[in-house]
Amino acid sequence: MIRILIGVVIILSGLSSSIADVLERQVARHIRSEGFWCDVISDIRPALHLKKNNENPVKVTCDDGSRFAQYLLIFDQNNKLISIQKLQ
């Protein structure tokens, strides 16, 4: 499993747009592999208010202009994806 939490930091710090694009595509692919829709990620950020114990939650917004969905991705302390939950 990819180290998405590290990727979130890279995306938020705005280092390289090509790295951010690759990480966004990987996150979208993981969401789609769980049967959810996500073609274009418009926002990705840590959900610190939902953090508990050794879990690292990340909120992902997918929006292509005609469809909108938000997901909560939960990672363990080793940044391994535990679950994906659709919000709303």
Biopython code that builds the backbone (N, CA, C, O; Angstrom):
import numpy as np
from Bio.PDB.StructureBuilder import StructureBuilder

atoms = [
    (1, "MET", "N", (0.852, -1.181, 0.000)),
    (1, "MET", "CA", (0.000, 0.000, 0.000)),
    (1, "MET", "C", (0.890, 1.234, 0.000)),
    (1, "MET", "O", (1.932, 1.264, 0.656)),
    (2, "ILE", "N", (0.470, 2.239, -0.737)),
    (2, "ILE", "CA", (1.301, 3.439, -0.840)),
    (2, "ILE", "C", (1.276, 4.232, 0.453)),
    (2, "ILE", "O", (0.368, 4.100, 1.274)),
    (3, "ARG", "N", (2.254, 5.024, 0.606)),
    (3, "ARG", "CA", (2.364, 5.892, 1.783)),
    (3, "ARG", "C", (1.625, 7.191, 1.501)),
    (3, "ARG", "O", (2.242, 8.226, 1.247)),
    (4, "ILE", "N", (0.300, 7.127, 1.547)),
    (4, "ILE", "CA", (-0.525, 8.251, 1.131)),
    (4, "ILE", "C", (-0.396, 9.424, 2.090)),
    (4, "ILE", "O", (-0.438, 10.577, 1.659)),
    (5, "LEU", "N", (-0.240, 9.157, 3.368)),
    (5, "LEU", "CA", (-0.141, 10.260, 4.316)),
    (5, "LEU", "C", (1.056, 11.137, 4.003)),
    (5, "LEU", "O", (0.973, 12.361, 4.114)),
    (6, "ILE", "N", (2.169, 10.527, 3.612)),
    (6, "ILE", "CA", (3.331, 11.301, 3.185)),
    (6, "ILE", "C", (2.963, 12.096, 1.939)),
    (6, "ILE", "O", (3.366, 13.249, 1.790)),
    (7, "GLY", "N", (2.206, 11.485, 1.058)),
    (7, "GLY", "CA", (1.757, 12.165, -0.150)),
    (7, "GLY", "C", (0.884, 13.368, 0.145)),
    (7, "GLY", "O", (0.949, 14.377, -0.557)),
    (8, "VAL", "N", (0.059, 13.261, 1.194)),
    (8, "VAL", "CA", (-0.787, 14.388, 1.577)),
    (8, "VAL", "C", (0.080, 15.577, 1.972)),
    (8, "VAL", "O", (-0.212, 16.715, 1.602)),
    (9, "VAL", "N", (1.135, 15.315, 2.716)),
    (9, "VAL", "CA", (2.047, 16.387, 3.116)),
    (9, "VAL", "C", (2.688, 17.026, 1.887)),
    (9, "VAL", "O", (2.809, 18.249, 1.816)),
    (10, "ILE", "N", (3.095, 16.215, 0.930)),
    (10, "ILE", "CA", (3.696, 16.748, -0.300)),
    (10, "ILE", "C", (2.687, 17.596, -1.055)),
    (10, "ILE", "O", (3.017, 18.684, -1.528)),
    (11, "ILE", "N", (1.463, 17.107, -1.171)),
    (11, "ILE", "CA", (0.442, 17.854, -1.898)),
    (11, "ILE", "C", (0.163, 19.182, -1.207)),
    (11, "ILE", "O", (0.097, 20.225, -1.857)),
    (12, "LEU", "N", (-0.002, 19.138, 0.121)),
    (12, "LEU", "CA", (-0.325, 20.359, 0.843)),
    (12, "LEU", "C", (0.816, 21.360, 0.831)),
    (12, "LEU", "O", (0.575, 22.567, 0.846)),
    (13, "SER", "N", (2.037, 20.891, 0.805)),
    (13, "SER", "CA", (3.165, 21.818, 0.796)),
    (13, "SER", "C", (3.449, 22.337, -0.605)),
    (13, "SER", "O", (4.238, 23.268, -0.768)),
    (14, "GLY", "N", (2.822, 21.754, -1.619)),
    (14, "GLY", "CA", (2.938, 22.244, -2.987)),
    (14, "GLY", "C", (4.304, 22.057, -3.613)),
    (14, "GLY", "O", (4.743, 22.913, -4.381)),
    (15, "LEU", "N", (4.988, 20.971, -3.312)),
    (15, "LEU", "CA", (6.326, 20.770, -3.860)),
    (15, "LEU", "C", (6.321, 20.624, -5.375)),
    (15, "LEU", "O", (6.685, 21.566, -6.078)),
    (16, "SER", "N", (5.934, 19.511, -5.879)),
    (16, "SER", "CA", (5.983, 19.264, -7.318)),
    (16, "SER", "C", (4.603, 18.863, -7.806)),
    (16, "SER", "O", (3.999, 17.926, -7.283)),
    (17, "SER", "N", (4.107, 19.571, -8.807)),
    (17, "SER", "CA", (2.767, 19.254, -9.292)),
    (17, "SER", "C", (2.718, 17.871, -9.934)),
    (17, "SER", "O", (1.678, 17.213, -9.883)),
    (18, "SER", "N", (3.810, 17.416, -10.535)),
    (18, "SER", "CA", (3.796, 16.084, -11.147)),
    (18, "SER", "C", (3.729, 14.996, -10.080)),
    (18, "SER", "O", (3.046, 13.990, -10.269)),
    (19, "ILE", "N", (4.428, 15.184, -8.967)),
    (19, "ILE", "CA", (4.346, 14.232, -7.855)),
    (19, "ILE", "C", (2.939, 14.240, -7.281)),
    (19, "ILE", "O", (2.371, 13.183, -7.007)),
    (20, "ALA", "N", (2.377, 15.426, -7.097)),
    (20, "ALA", "CA", (1.024, 15.543, -6.563)),
    (20, "ALA", "C", (0.020, 14.871, -7.492)),
    (20, "ALA", "O", (-0.899, 14.199, -7.024)),
    (21, "ASP", "N", (0.183, 15.043, -8.800)),
    (21, "ASP", "CA", (-0.724, 14.410, -9.768)),
    (21, "ASP", "C", (-0.674, 12.891, -9.673)),
    (21, "ASP", "O", (-1.712, 12.231, -9.710)),
    (22, "VAL", "N", (0.515, 12.341, -9.551)),
    (22, "VAL", "CA", (0.678, 10.890, -9.436)),
    (22, "VAL", "C", (0.010, 10.389, -8.160)),
    (22, "VAL", "O", (-0.706, 9.387, -8.190)),
    (23, "LEU", "N", (0.235, 11.072, -7.042)),
    (23, "LEU", "CA", (-0.358, 10.657, -5.775)),
    (23, "LEU", "C", (-1.876, 10.780, -5.808)),
    (23, "LEU", "O", (-2.578, 9.917, -5.281)),
    (24, "GLU", "N", (-2.385, 11.834, -6.417)),
    (24, "GLU", "CA", (-3.835, 11.975, -6.529)),
    (24, "GLU", "C", (-4.434, 10.839, -7.353)),
    (24, "GLU", "O", (-5.486, 10.307, -6.997)),
    (25, "ARG", "N", (-3.786, 10.466, -8.435)),
    (25, "ARG", "CA", (-4.282, 9.346, -9.254)),
    (25, "ARG", "C", (-4.273, 8.040, -8.461)),
    (25, "ARG", "O", (-5.190, 7.230, -8.587)),
    (26, "GLN", "N", (-3.233, 7.835, -7.642)),
    (26, "GLN", "CA", (-3.160, 6.617, -6.833)),
    (26, "GLN", "C", (-4.266, 6.591, -5.787)),
    (26, "GLN", "O", (-4.881, 5.548, -5.564)),
    (27, "VAL", "N", (-4.524, 7.718, -5.146)),
    (27, "VAL", "CA", (-5.596, 7.788, -4.151)),
    (27, "VAL", "C", (-6.938, 7.518, -4.829)),
    (27, "VAL", "O", (-7.743, 6.740, -4.316)),
    (28, "ALA", "N", (-7.187, 8.149, -5.970)),
    (28, "ALA", "CA", (-8.441, 7.931, -6.700)),
    (28, "ALA", "C", (-8.589, 6.465, -7.102)),
    (28, "ALA", "O", (-9.690, 5.917, -7.045)),
    (29, "ARG", "N", (-7.506, 5.837, -7.502)),
    (29, "ARG", "CA", (-7.536, 4.419, -7.886)),
    (29, "ARG", "C", (-7.928, 3.544, -6.693)),
    (29, "ARG", "O", (-8.705, 2.602, -6.846)),
    (30, "HIS", "N", (-7.394, 3.851, -5.507)),
    (30, "HIS", "CA", (-7.754, 3.080, -4.311)),
    (30, "HIS", "C", (-9.235, 3.255, -3.981)),
    (30, "HIS", "O", (-9.907, 2.293, -3.610)),
    (31, "ILE", "N", (-9.739, 4.468, -4.115)),
    (31, "ILE", "CA", (-11.158, 4.715, -3.851)),
    (31, "ILE", "C", (-12.018, 3.933, -4.841)),
    (31, "ILE", "O", (-12.988, 3.287, -4.444)),
    (32, "ARG", "N", (-11.672, 3.988, -6.114)),
    (32, "ARG", "CA", (-12.441, 3.252, -7.127)),
    (32, "ARG", "C", (-12.354, 1.741, -6.928)),
    (32, "ARG", "O", (-13.313, 1.023, -7.209)),
    (33, "SER", "N", (-11.212, 1.256, -6.447)),
    (33, "SER", "CA", (-11.065, -0.192, -6.236)),
    (33, "SER", "C", (-11.996, -0.706, -5.138)),
    (33, "SER", "O", (-12.283, -1.901, -5.067)),
    (34, "GLU", "N", (-12.465, 0.211, -4.280)),
    (34, "GLU", "CA", (-13.426, -0.171, -3.240)),
    (34, "GLU", "C", (-14.871, -0.011, -3.715)),
    (34, "GLU", "O", (-15.807, -0.186, -2.935)),
    (35, "GLY", "N", (-15.050, 0.321, -4.996)),
    (35, "GLY", "CA", (-16.388, 0.413, -5.562)),
    (35, "GLY", "C", (-17.009, 1.796, -5.514)),
    (35, "GLY", "O", (-18.187, 1.950, -5.839)),
    (36, "PHE", "N", (-16.254, 2.799, -5.121)),
    (36, "PHE", "CA", (-16.761, 4.163, -5.059)),
    (36, "PHE", "C", (-16.352, 4.937, -6.306)),
    (36, "PHE", "O", (-15.479, 4.505, -7.059)),
    (37, "TRP", "N", (-16.995, 6.091, -6.518)),
    (37, "TRP", "CA", (-16.660, 6.948, -7.649)),
    (37, "TRP", "C", (-15.623, 7.981, -7.228)),
    (37, "TRP", "O", (-15.743, 8.588, -6.164)),
    (38, "CYS", "N", (-14.616, 8.178, -8.053)),
    (38, "CYS", "CA", (-13.659, 9.273, -7.874)),
    (38, "CYS", "C", (-12.812, 9.383, -9.136)),
    (38, "CYS", "O", (-11.883, 8.602, -9.345)),
    (39, "ASP", "N", (-13.142, 10.355, -9.969)),
    (39, "ASP", "CA", (-12.365, 10.581, -11.186)),
    (39, "ASP", "C", (-11.370, 11.718, -11.009)),
    (39, "ASP", "O", (-10.225, 11.623, -11.453)),
    (40, "VAL", "N", (-11.809, 12.800, -10.356)),
    (40, "VAL", "CA", (-10.966, 13.980, -10.181)),
    (40, "VAL", "C", (-10.954, 14.371, -8.710)),
    (40, "VAL", "O", (-12.004, 14.662, -8.136)),
    (41, "ILE", "N", (-9.776, 14.381, -8.099)),
    (41, "ILE", "CA", (-9.643, 14.812, -6.709)),
    (41, "ILE", "C", (-9.448, 16.319, -6.697)),
    (41, "ILE", "O", (-8.507, 16.843, -7.294)),
    (42, "SER", "N", (-10.357, 17.015, -6.005)),
    (42, "SER", "CA", (-10.248, 18.468, -5.927)),
    (42, "SER", "C", (-9.640, 18.926, -4.607)),
    (42, "SER", "O", (-9.172, 20.060, -4.507)),
    (43, "ASP", "N", (-9.639, 18.059, -3.589)),
    (43, "ASP", "CA", (-9.060, 18.437, -2.299)),
    (43, "ASP", "C", (-8.694, 17.174, -1.527)),
    (43, "ASP", "O", (-9.409, 16.172, -1.560)),
    (44, "ILE", "N", (-7.589, 17.249, -0.847)),
    (44, "ILE", "CA", (-7.152, 16.147, 0.012)),
    (44, "ILE", "C", (-6.407, 16.760, 1.191)),
    (44, "ILE", "O", (-5.475, 17.544, 1.013)),
    (45, "ARG", "N", (-6.838, 16.385, 2.414)),
    (45, "ARG", "CA", (-6.209, 16.960, 3.604)),
    (45, "ARG", "C", (-6.426, 16.061, 4.820)),
    (45, "ARG", "O", (-7.403, 15.315, 4.879)),
    (46, "PRO", "N", (-5.515, 16.134, 5.787)),
    (46, "PRO", "CA", (-5.692, 15.364, 7.017)),
    (46, "PRO", "C", (-6.949, 15.830, 7.753)),
    (46, "PRO", "O", (-7.237, 17.027, 7.792)),
    (47, "ALA", "N", (-7.686, 14.905, 8.326)),
    (47, "ALA", "CA", (-8.881, 15.223, 9.118)),
    (47, "ALA", "C", (-8.503, 15.099, 10.591)),
    (47, "ALA", "O", (-8.897, 14.149, 11.268)),
    (48, "LEU", "N", (-7.745, 16.057, 11.067)),
    (48, "LEU", "CA", (-7.171, 15.983, 12.412)),
    (48, "LEU", "C", (-8.227, 15.916, 13.505)),
    (48, "LEU", "O", (-7.979, 15.327, 14.557)),
    (49, "HIS", "N", (-9.398, 16.503, 13.284)),
    (49, "HIS", "CA", (-10.452, 16.476, 14.297)),
    (49, "HIS", "C", (-11.038, 15.069, 14.485)),
    (49, "HIS", "O", (-11.741, 14.825, 15.465)),
    (50, "LEU", "N", (-10.764, 14.159, 13.576)),
    (50, "LEU", "CA", (-11.248, 12.778, 13.675)),
    (50, "LEU", "C", (-10.163, 11.793, 14.098)),
    (50, "LEU", "O", (-10.406, 10.589, 14.163)),
    (51, "LYS", "N", (-8.976, 12.299, 14.382)),
    (51, "LYS", "CA", (-7.839, 11.438, 14.736)),
    (51, "LYS", "C", (-8.080, 10.780, 16.091)),
    (51, "LYS", "O", (-8.491, 11.426, 17.056)),
    (52, "LYS", "N", (-7.808, 9.461, 16.134)),
    (52, "LYS", "CA", (-7.889, 8.755, 17.412)),
    (52, "LYS", "C", (-6.836, 7.661, 17.465)),
    (52, "LYS", "O", (-6.555, 6.996, 16.468)),
    (53, "ASN", "N", (-6.274, 7.493, 18.619)),
    (53, "ASN", "CA", (-5.227, 6.498, 18.866)),
    (53, "ASN", "C", (-4.171, 6.485, 17.767)),
    (53, "ASN", "O", (-3.520, 7.501, 17.522)),
    (54, "ASN", "N", (-3.997, 5.357, 17.111)),
    (54, "ASN", "CA", (-2.953, 5.222, 16.097)),
    (54, "ASN", "C", (-3.497, 5.323, 14.675)),
    (54, "ASN", "O", (-2.865, 4.852, 13.729)),
    (55, "GLU", "N", (-4.665, 5.933, 14.527)),
    (55, "GLU", "CA", (-5.264, 6.081, 13.204)),
    (55, "GLU", "C", (-5.047, 7.493, 12.667)),
    (55, "GLU", "O", (-5.119, 8.472, 13.410)),
    (56, "ASN", "N", (-4.780, 7.580, 11.374)),
    (56, "ASN", "CA", (-4.583, 8.866, 10.710)),
    (56, "ASN", "C", (-5.659, 9.037, 9.640)),
    (56, "ASN", "O", (-5.562, 8.434, 8.571)),
    (57, "PRO", "N", (-6.688, 9.853, 9.912)),
    (57, "PRO", "CA", (-7.756, 10.048, 8.936)),
    (57, "PRO", "C", (-7.395, 11.124, 7.909)),
    (57, "PRO", "O", (-6.777, 12.136, 8.241)),
    (58, "VAL", "N", (-7.790, 10.889, 6.666)),
    (58, "VAL", "CA", (-7.563, 11.837, 5.581)),
    (58, "VAL", "C", (-8.884, 12.015, 4.839)),
    (58, "VAL", "O", (-9.516, 11.038, 4.437)),
    (59, "LYS", "N", (-9.296, 13.272, 4.660)),
    (59, "LYS", "CA", (-10.537, 13.576, 3.946)),
    (59, "LYS", "C", (-10.203, 13.887, 2.489)),
    (59, "LYS", "O", (-9.351, 14.727, 2.200)),
    (60, "VAL", "N", (-10.888, 13.195, 1.579)),
    (60, "VAL", "CA", (-10.654, 13.357, 0.143)),
    (60, "VAL", "C", (-11.956, 13.821, -0.507)),
    (60, "VAL", "O", (-13.014, 13.229, -0.296)),
    (61, "THR", "N", (-11.862, 14.886, -1.299)),
    (61, "THR", "CA", (-13.011, 15.395, -2.041)),
    (61, "THR", "C", (-12.788, 15.134, -3.525)),
    (61, "THR", "O", (-11.766, 15.522, -4.092)),
    (62, "CYS", "N", (-13.758, 14.474, -4.142)),
    (62, "CYS", "CA", (-13.718, 14.204, -5.579)),
    (62, "CYS", "C", (-14.810, 15.051, -6.232)),
    (62, "CYS", "O", (-15.977, 14.975, -5.848)),
    (63, "ASP", "N", (-14.420, 15.857, -7.221)),
    (63, "ASP", "CA", (-15.367, 16.764, -7.866)),
    (63, "ASP", "C", (-14.912, 17.016, -9.298)),
    (63, "ASP", "O", (-13.839, 17.573, -9.529)),
    (64, "ASP", "N", (-15.736, 16.603, -10.254)),
    (64, "ASP", "CA", (-15.382, 16.828, -11.658)),
    (64, "ASP", "C", (-16.256, 17.897, -12.307)),
    (64, "ASP", "O", (-16.243, 18.051, -13.528)),
    (65, "GLY", "N", (-17.007, 18.628, -11.505)),
    (65, "GLY", "CA", (-17.879, 19.673, -12.030)),
    (65, "GLY", "C", (-19.321, 19.231, -12.172)),
    (65, "GLY", "O", (-20.229, 20.061, -12.134)),
    (66, "SER", "N", (-19.543, 17.935, -12.335)),
    (66, "SER", "CA", (-20.911, 17.428, -12.441)),
    (66, "SER", "C", (-21.241, 16.433, -11.326)),
    (66, "SER", "O", (-22.409, 16.240, -10.989)),
    (67, "ARG", "N", (-20.222, 15.811, -10.764)),
    (67, "ARG", "CA", (-20.411, 14.883, -9.643)),
    (67, "ARG", "C", (-19.533, 15.325, -8.488)),
    (67, "ARG", "O", (-18.467, 15.908, -8.683)),
    (68, "PHE", "N", (-20.008, 15.033, -7.264)),
    (68, "PHE", "CA", (-19.292, 15.421, -6.055)),
    (68, "PHE", "C", (-19.395, 14.292, -5.041)),
    (68, "PHE", "O", (-20.476, 13.742, -4.831)),
    (69, "ALA", "N", (-18.283, 13.946, -4.416)),
    (69, "ALA", "CA", (-18.290, 12.933, -3.362)),
    (69, "ALA", "C", (-17.127, 13.204, -2.418)),
    (69, "ALA", "O", (-16.073, 13.691, -2.826)),
    (70, "GLN", "N", (-17.342, 12.877, -1.148)),
    (70, "GLN", "CA", (-16.279, 13.008, -0.157)),
    (70, "GLN", "C", (-16.092, 11.672, 0.540)),
    (70, "GLN", "O", (-17.050, 10.942, 0.797)),
    (71, "TYR", "N", (-14.833, 11.369, 0.841)),
    (71, "TYR", "CA", (-14.485, 10.104, 1.469)),
    (71, "TYR", "C", (-13.541, 10.351, 2.631)),
    (71, "TYR", "O", (-12.769, 11.309, 2.640)),
    (72, "LEU", "N", (-13.624, 9.467, 3.603)),
    (72, "LEU", "CA", (-12.698, 9.483, 4.724)),
    (72, "LEU", "C", (-11.838, 8.234, 4.610)),
    (72, "LEU", "O", (-12.342, 7.114, 4.686)),
    (73, "LEU", "N", (-10.550, 8.431, 4.429)),
    (73, "LEU", "CA", (-9.600, 7.328, 4.355)),
    (73, "LEU", "C", (-8.906, 7.235, 5.702)),
    (73, "LEU", "O", (-8.416, 8.237, 6.223)),
    (74, "ILE", "N", (-8.862, 6.040, 6.265)),
    (74, "ILE", "CA", (-8.229, 5.819, 7.562)),
    (74, "ILE", "C", (-6.965, 5.001, 7.347)),
    (74, "ILE", "O", (-6.994, 3.937, 6.730)),
    (75, "PHE", "N", (-5.858, 5.513, 7.864)),
    (75, "PHE", "CA", (-4.563, 4.846, 7.778)),
    (75, "PHE", "C", (-4.093, 4.480, 9.177)),
    (75, "PHE", "O", (-4.406, 5.174, 10.144)),
    (76, "ASP", "N", (-3.336, 3.381, 9.284)),
    (76, "ASP", "CA", (-2.765, 3.018, 10.576)),
    (76, "ASP", "C", (-1.483, 3.818, 10.800)),
    (76, "ASP", "O", (-1.120, 4.668, 9.987)),
    (77, "GLN", "N", (-0.808, 3.536, 11.906)),
    (77, "GLN", "CA", (0.398, 4.294, 12.256)),
    (77, "GLN", "C", (1.536, 4.082, 11.260)),
    (77, "GLN", "O", (2.475, 4.877, 11.217)),
    (78, "ASN", "N", (1.462, 3.018, 10.461)),
    (78, "ASN", "CA", (2.471, 2.760, 9.425)),
    (78, "ASN", "C", (2.022, 3.261, 8.057)),
    (78, "ASN", "O", (2.622, 2.926, 7.035)),
    (79, "ASN", "N", (0.959, 4.067, 8.048)),
    (79, "ASN", "CA", (0.387, 4.638, 6.824)),
    (79, "ASN", "C", (-0.161, 3.587, 5.865)),
    (79, "ASN", "O", (-0.163, 3.790, 4.651)),
    (80, "LYS", "N", (-0.623, 2.473, 6.405)),
    (80, "LYS", "CA", (-1.292, 1.456, 5.598)),
    (80, "LYS", "C", (-2.793, 1.749, 5.626)),
    (80, "LYS", "O", (-3.365, 2.000, 6.686)),
    (81, "LEU", "N", (-3.417, 1.715, 4.456)),
    (81, "LEU", "CA", (-4.839, 2.007, 4.349)),
    (81, "LEU", "C", (-5.655, 0.945, 5.075)),
    (81, "LEU", "O", (-5.537, -0.247, 4.792)),
    (82, "ILE", "N", (-6.488, 1.394, 6.018)),
    (82, "ILE", "CA", (-7.346, 0.495, 6.791)),
    (82, "ILE", "C", (-8.750, 0.450, 6.194)),
    (82, "ILE", "O", (-9.318, -0.624, 5.991)),
    (83, "SER", "N", (-9.304, 1.643, 5.913)),
    (83, "SER", "CA", (-10.676, 1.671, 5.403)),
    (83, "SER", "C", (-10.944, 2.948, 4.612)),
    (83, "SER", "O", (-10.239, 3.949, 4.733)),
    (84, "ILE", "N", (-11.995, 2.866, 3.797)),
    (84, "ILE", "CA", (-12.498, 4.015, 3.049)),
    (84, "ILE", "C", (-13.987, 4.110, 3.347)),
    (84, "ILE", "O", (-14.727, 3.144, 3.162)),
    (85, "GLN", "N", (-14.422, 5.279, 3.810)),
    (85, "GLN", "CA", (-15.830, 5.497, 4.117)),
    (85, "GLN", "C", (-16.339, 6.670, 3.291)),
    (85, "GLN", "O", (-15.678, 7.704, 3.200)),
    (86, "LYS", "N", (-17.510, 6.508, 2.691)),
    (86, "LYS", "CA", (-18.119, 7.619, 1.958)),
    (86, "LYS", "C", (-18.795, 8.538, 2.965)),
    (86, "LYS", "O", (-19.503, 8.072, 3.857)),
    (87, "LEU", "N", (-18.579, 9.834, 2.824)),
    (87, "LEU", "CA", (-19.197, 10.824, 3.699)),
    (87, "LEU", "C", (-20.454, 11.371, 3.032)),
    (87, "LEU", "O", (-20.549, 11.400, 1.805)),
    (88, "GLN", "N", (-21.410, 11.802, 3.835)),
    (88, "GLN", "CA", (-22.685, 12.406, 3.411)),
    (88, "GLN", "C", (-23.659, 11.424, 2.928)),
    (88, "GLN", "O", (-24.768, 11.793, 2.542)),
]
sb = StructureBuilder()
sb.init_structure("model")
sb.init_model(0)
sb.init_chain("A")
sb.init_seg("    ")
for serial, (resi, resn, name, xyz) in enumerate(atoms, 1):
    if name == "N":
        sb.init_residue(resn, " ", resi, " ")
    sb.init_atom(name, np.array(xyz, "f"), 0.0, 1.0, " ", f" {name:<3s}", serial, name[0])
structure = sb.get_structure()
